[in-house]
């Protein structure tokens, strides 16, 4: 569960979020929309514990969180590892690069699930954008997190990989995972239990935003 109770946040003298209250219950699929610079990234960083609120309270009950960010590819491609080694890094409870039979089975199953098994020995620097994002998703999910945060993960994806992403998110939701998905595209969130819009530091339900006459999302 994620709960914001009257949360505000400021960078120096710049107010970014204003008295935000928000709840995403366990097992629910929550969508976040909004223009660039509206406060979405700060909201996510607060939810992930990377920032502390200026005021208010944040409660996150999930101990294991999976996170998938935008597919810029810059950081991952610079790391000299194979596809299976990247996915193995998602076994976060491992302090040494040593894996038992159960770990290796998890890695193998993840490679198969995301259609990456034939690419398992490939360096990630040689992957296409869609292949790299599938590998990053496998890494984020291999530890079976109960809360999964998607921060515009479809940026730069082709239609086939985008379809696979949305299908995977809907399957995770059907399995009872808690999903927080930030997107620029309302149609990505058609199966969401709740959708909110963040702009100028305020958060509204998407329905309330439409009633205000804002029928588009900047990209």
JOTA-V28647 format. One line per field, one symbol per residue. phi: phi as a letter, one per 20 degrees, with the letter a starting at -180 (. if undefined). Layout:
phi = ???
This chain:
phi = .dcddlecbcelddfdcclecbccfgnedddcdqffnepfffgffffenecdffbnccccefecceccdfefmfffffeebegfffffffffeeececceffffffffffgfgdldgfdgeffffeeffffffffffgffdfelfedcdddlfefnffffffffffffffffffenfedccebedgffdfeffbcccdblndccffffffffnedccfc
